Structure formats: C-alpha cells, structure tokens
Amino acid sequence: MTMRIHLLGYPGPIGGANTELWHVVRLWRQHGVEVTAVPTWKDDPIWRGNLEGIGCSILTGKPRTLTIPPGSVCVGYCNAQVAMMVDRLQDCSIIWVPCMSYLTDQENECRPFDRYVFQSRSQQARLQPQLEARGVPPDHCRRIRGAFIFDDFPYSPKPHKPSEPFVVGRLSRGDPKKWPADLWRTLGQIPNVRARMMGWTDRIARKCGPPPPWAEVLPPCAETTQDFLASLHCLVCQNDPVDHPAAIENNPRVGLEAMAAGVPIVADDRGGWLEMIQHGRTGYLCDTSAAVGDYVRRLAAHEPRRLRIAQQAREAVVDTLAAPGPIWREWERMFKELGA
C-alpha cells in the first residue's frame, strides 16, 4: 500500500531544519511515499520546482483557510507558521520535528502533537521531559537521525602545503548566540591563518567586532555550501560559551556536510557534536577557546593527520551517521502507526 503524507512547509537553503527537510523528502520519495507539500511562508517557485521535480504534489492556500483532508498524516519541521494552521488540522495526525535544543513559544502554545521526532540524544534529553509534563506519552517521542544524501557533498579535501595559508572557515546562520565574542582572538592564535566566515551579518559584527585583514566575511548564501567547504582546510564550529539553548547544537547539519566533503571539524564539546564526532578520530571536540586554537594548529602542522581525520569522518557519515536504511525504517514504522 502506498503511504501518503502532507508536508507543512517547503525546504530552504539556510538553517538545519530547512536543509534537512530537502534530504528527508528525497528519502521518502525514494521509498515511494506520496508527498503533498503545503507552502506555509510563500510558494517559492524554486522550491516548488525542486519538489515537483522529485514527484511531489503542491497544495496552496492561505494558512487560515487551507483545507487538508481529514485523516491525513502531516509532518512539520520547526515551522512557526504551523501554529496558524493547527486548529484546522484537528482531524489530522501531526508529526512534529522541533530541530532546536529548546521549544519555541509557538511550539509551547500549540496543542501536543501526535508524534515528536528528535535527531539526537542530547535534544531528546532536554525536550522530552518538558513534553511529558504537558501530557505527551513517552512512546510518542522518537529519535531519528536527520536524513542526509551524502552524494550531494563529494569527498574532495583541499590540499595544504606548509608554505600556504591555512584556511579556517565557519558557516552558521546569523544568530549572535551562535557566535563566540572572542572569534578573532581565537583564530588569531593560528600561524599563517586565513579565515572565511559565511552567514555574517551586522548583528554578528556588533558582537565579534570587525574582521581583521586576514579574514573574509560573507553574507548568508553568498556561495553554495559545497563551494564554500571546498575552499577550507578546517571548519571551526565553536558557539557562544554561555549556556543558552540556542547556542547548543542539536544535530548540526554543517557537521555532516563538512565531514562528507572532507573538511575536518573543530567543534564544541557539548550537544549533538558529542554524538557526531569521535574526538581525535573524526574531528576534535573542545571546551575552551584555547583548545580550539590548539587543535586547529595541530591540523595545520600535520597534513597526513588532517587527511586521515577527513577520510575517517567521511566513512563515519556514510557507514553510520547518515546510513539511509535505519533512518527510513524509523520513518516507515511511524507512518504506518499513524495510518499514512
């Protein structure tokens, strides 16, 4: 029997939820799920074309008037606009994927959904107790790794010679809570460094200060993620050390992308990074800015080690972190439970 679901919202080019959504929809379609996408922000023609190109149908209408057939199984990914629709979906089953390490005001205001999907143990440990306090049964909470089509990021590590600048990058959306105030001081410890930052905004500049001469700052989507990663020798993923939930990563998509592409990562020793990186084998985990600088210097000074870590990271993505079989089986089981 063919499974059918309604997707509440389109994918997008920025943010973990938006980019993961494009990968998970393709996984569903590979297994024959009929997907009807419902644009909730705007009917973006590019994403409409992408979705129709893989066989999805599109259902348009204003969120307050849109009618989805009763009994439908709907999936929403961290989409605040769904709060405007939820009263019209009383007769539908809703699978909700919160994506962050905290619940937003809109998520807390909505009625409890029929299923919740977490992508990491870290996120589940933070959010499930809050949901259970609102009456969500434990078996309505599932953990499913984010789908990732790793062939979108061919393995191609950028070679580094000792005489060349060592290119360190950072890619993040423009939430100041995600950027450490001592960014330039940390990277300035690295000899012959060149920095490339994408996702830079005026808000980030006010927090971190103007870029030094050896740094290049780019606005969001100035380059494709693939081209940006191809320019790097290393990716630094250090967020603000203040324990704000927005600074704690759940299942960082940029980590999967960099690991697949052959870019070693130096990341925070907390949150979803602990489940993604094996310290010293597929990347480095750090709890201080000084440690970040130390591990980046190690990568810059020893090219065979850097390439070995890159190769082991790619293997981890393909073999375990993004292996599609287990991810699909969990979605399939949940769809069948809800009668998709």
C-alpha positions in Angstrom: 0.0 0.0 0.0 1.3 3.4 -0.9 1.9 5.8 2.0 0.7 9.4 1.7 1.8 12.4 3.8 1.3 16.2 3.8 4.5 18.2 4.3 3.8 21.5 6.2 6.3 23.9 4.7 8.9 23.9 2.0 12.6 23.2 2.4 15.1 26.1 2.2 18.8 26.9 1.7 19.6 28.2 5.2 19.2 26.6 8.6 19.5 23.0 9.8 15.7 22.3 9.6 15.3 23.7 6.1 18.2 21.9 4.6 17.5 18.6 6.4 13.9 18.8 5.1 15.1 18.6 1.5 17.1 15.5 2.3 14.3 13.7 4.2 11.7 14.4 1.5 14.0 12.8 -1.1 14.5 9.8 1.2 10.7 9.4 1.5 10.2 9.7 -2.3 13.0 7.1 -2.9 10.8 4.7 -0.9 7.6 5.6 -2.8 5.9 7.9 -0.3 3.4 10.2 -1.9 4.2 13.7 -0.6 1.9 16.7 -0.9 3.8 19.8 0.1 2.0 22.8 1.6 3.8 26.1 1.4 3.3 28.0 4.7 5.5 31.1 4.2 5.3 31.6 0.5 5.0 29.5 -2.6 8.7 29.9 -3.6 8.9 29.0 -7.3 12.4 27.5 -7.0 11.5 25.1 -4.2 8.1 24.3 -5.9 10.2 23.3 -8.9 12.6 21.2 -6.8 9.7 19.4 -5.1 7.7 18.8 -8.2 10.9 17.6 -9.9 11.1 14.6 -7.5 7.4 13.8 -7.8 5.8 15.8 -5.0 2.3 17.4 -5.4 1.7 21.0 -4.2 -1.3 22.2 -2.2 -1.6 26.0 -1.9 -3.8 28.3 0.0 -3.7 30.8 2.9 -2.8 29.2 6.2 -6.0 30.3 7.8 -8.2 28.9 5.1 -6.2 26.0 3.8 -8.1 22.6 3.9 -6.1 19.4 4.3 -8.3 16.3 4.1 -9.3 14.8 7.5 -7.3 11.8 8.5 -4.2 13.0 6.7 -0.7 12.5 8.3 1.1 15.8 8.3 4.8 16.5 9.0 6.1 19.9 10.2 9.8 20.8 10.6 10.4 23.6 13.2 7.9 25.9 11.3 6.3 28.7 13.3 3.6 29.2 10.6 2.1 25.8 11.5 0.7 27.4 14.7 -1.6 29.4 12.4 -2.9 26.1 10.9 -3.1 23.8 13.8 -6.7 24.5 14.7 -7.7 23.4 11.1 -5.8 20.1 11.5 -7.8 18.7 14.4 -8.8 15.7 12.4 -5.2 15.1 11.1 -2.2 13.3 12.7 0.7 15.7 13.1 4.4 14.6 13.3 6.5 17.4 14.7 10.2 17.8 14.3 11.4 20.6 16.6 15.0 20.7 15.4 16.3 23.1 18.1 17.6 22.3 21.6 14.7 24.2 23.1 10.9 24.6 22.4 9.8 27.9 20.9 6.9 29.9 22.2 4.8 28.8 19.2 5.6 25.1 19.9 4.6 25.5 23.6 1.3 27.3 22.6 0.2 24.5 20.2 -1.7 21.5 21.4 0.5 18.5 21.9 1.2 16.8 18.5 0.7 13.1 17.8 4.4 12.3 17.4 7.7 14.2 18.1 10.9 13.4 16.3 14.3 14.2 17.9 17.6 13.9 16.0 20.0 13.5 18.9 20.0 12.1 22.4 21.1 15.5 23.6 18.0 17.1 22.2 15.7 14.4 23.4 17.1 14.6 27.0 16.3 18.3 27.0 12.9 18.3 25.4 11.1 15.1 26.2 10.7 15.9 30.0 9.0 19.2 29.0 6.7 17.4 26.6 5.8 14.7 29.1 4.9 17.4 31.6 2.3 18.6 29.0 0.9 15.1 28.7 2.8 13.7 25.8 3.3 9.9 26.2 6.9 8.8 26.1 6.2 6.4 23.2 5.1 9.4 21.1 8.7 10.7 21.2 11.1 9.2 18.7 14.7 9.7 17.9 15.5 9.6 14.2 18.8 10.9 12.8 18.4 13.6 10.2 18.4 12.2 6.6 21.4 13.2 4.6 22.1 12.5 0.9 25.9 12.3 1.2 26.4 12.2 -2.6 25.4 15.9 -2.6 28.8 16.6 -1.0 31.5 14.7 -2.9 34.6 13.9 -0.9 37.3 16.4 -2.0 39.6 17.6 0.7 41.6 20.7 -0.1 45.3 20.0 0.0 47.5 22.1 2.2 51.2 22.9 1.9 53.2 24.3 4.8 54.1 27.4 2.8 50.4 28.2 2.1 47.9 30.0 4.4 45.8 27.6 6.4 42.1 28.4 5.6 39.7 28.1 8.5 36.0 28.6 8.0 32.8 29.0 9.8 29.3 28.6 8.5 26.3 29.5 10.6 23.0 31.4 10.4 23.2 34.9 11.8 22.0 34.3 15.4 24.5 36.1 17.7 24.0 33.4 20.3 25.8 31.0 18.0 28.9 33.2 17.5 31.6 33.5 20.2 32.6 37.1 21.1 36.3 36.1 21.0 36.2 34.7 17.5 39.0 36.8 16.0 41.3 36.4 19.1 40.9 32.6 18.9 41.7 32.3 15.2 44.5 34.9 15.5 46.5 32.3 17.5 47.0 30.2 14.3 50.1 30.9 12.3 49.6 32.0 8.7 45.8 31.7 9.0 43.2 32.8 6.6 39.6 32.9 7.8 36.4 32.7 5.8 33.1 33.2 7.6 29.7 32.7 5.8 26.5 33.9 7.4 27.9 37.2 8.5 25.5 40.0 9.4 25.7 43.4 11.1 24.4 41.7 14.3 27.4 39.4 14.3 29.8 42.3 13.6 28.5 44.1 16.6 29.2 41.1 18.8 32.5 39.9 17.4 34.0 43.1 16.0 35.1 44.0 12.5 37.1 41.3 10.6 40.9 41.5 10.7 42.8 41.8 7.4 43.3 38.0 7.2 39.6 37.3 7.4 36.9 37.3 4.7 33.3 37.7 5.8 30.4 36.6 3.5 26.6 37.1 3.9 24.3 34.1 4.0 24.2 32.1 0.8 27.0 34.2 -0.9 28.3 30.8 -2.1 26.9 27.3 -2.3 27.7 25.3 0.8 29.7 22.9 -1.5 31.9 25.7 -2.9 32.4 27.3 0.5 33.5 24.0 2.1 35.8 23.3 -0.9 37.8 26.4 -0.1 38.6 25.3 3.5 41.2 23.3 5.2 39.3 23.2 8.5 35.9 24.1 9.9 35.6 25.7 13.3 32.2 25.2 15.0 32.5 27.0 18.3 29.4 28.7 19.6 28.9 31.2 22.4 30.1 29.5 25.6 27.1 31.0 27.5 24.7 28.2 28.3 21.8 29.5 26.2 19.8 26.7 24.4 20.2 28.5 21.1 24.0 28.1 21.3 23.8 24.3 21.9 23.6 22.4 18.6 21.1 19.5 18.2 22.2 17.7 15.1 24.4 20.2 13.2 23.9 19.8 9.5 27.0 21.7 8.7 28.9 18.9 10.5 27.5 16.2 8.2 28.2 18.4 5.2 31.8 19.1 6.1 32.6 15.5 7.2 31.2 14.3 3.9 33.1 16.8 1.9 36.5 16.1 3.6 36.8 19.2 5.8 38.0 18.3 9.4 36.0 19.9 12.2 37.0 21.5 15.5 33.7 21.8 17.4 32.1 22.4 20.8 32.4 19.6 23.4 28.6 19.6 24.0 25.2 18.9 22.5 24.8 17.0 19.2 28.5 17.3 18.4 29.3 14.6 21.0 27.2 12.2 19.0 28.6 13.2 15.7 32.4 13.4 16.3 34.8 10.9 17.7 37.4 13.1 19.3 40.8 12.6 17.7 39.5 10.2 15.1 36.8 12.0 13.0 37.4 15.6 14.4 38.2 17.4 17.6 35.9 18.5 20.5 36.9 21.5 22.6 35.6 23.1 25.8 37.7 26.3 25.6 38.8 28.8 23.0 42.4 28.0 23.8 41.7 24.3 22.9 40.1 25.4 19.6 43.3 27.2 18.6 45.5 24.3 19.7 43.6 21.7 17.7 43.5 23.9 14.6 47.3 24.4 14.8 47.7 20.6 15.0 45.7 20.1 11.8 47.7 22.9 10.1 51.0 21.4 11.2 50.4 17.8 10.2 48.9 17.2 6.8 48.8 13.4 6.9 46.9 13.5 10.2 44.4 16.1 8.8 43.7 14.0 5.7 43.4 10.8 7.9 40.8 12.5 10.0 39.0 13.8 6.9 38.8 10.2 5.5 37.6 8.7 8.7 35.0 11.4 9.1 33.6 10.7 5.6 33.4 7.0 6.4 31.5 7.7 9.6 28.9 9.7 7.6 28.4 7.0 5.0 28.5 4.0 7.4 26.7 5.2 10.5 25.7 8.9 10.8 23.7 9.1 7.6 23.2 5.5 6.6 19.8 5.7 5.0 18.4 2.3 5.8 17.9 2.8 9.6 16.6 6.3 9.1 14.0 5.2 6.6 12.9 2.2 8.7 12.1 4.5 11.6 10.0 6.9 9.4 8.2 3.9 7.8 7.3 2.5 11.2 5.9 5.8 12.4 4.0 6.5 9.2 2.3 3.0 9.4 1.4 3.6 13.1 -0.5 6.7 12.1 -2.1 5.2 9.0 -0.3 7.2 6.4 
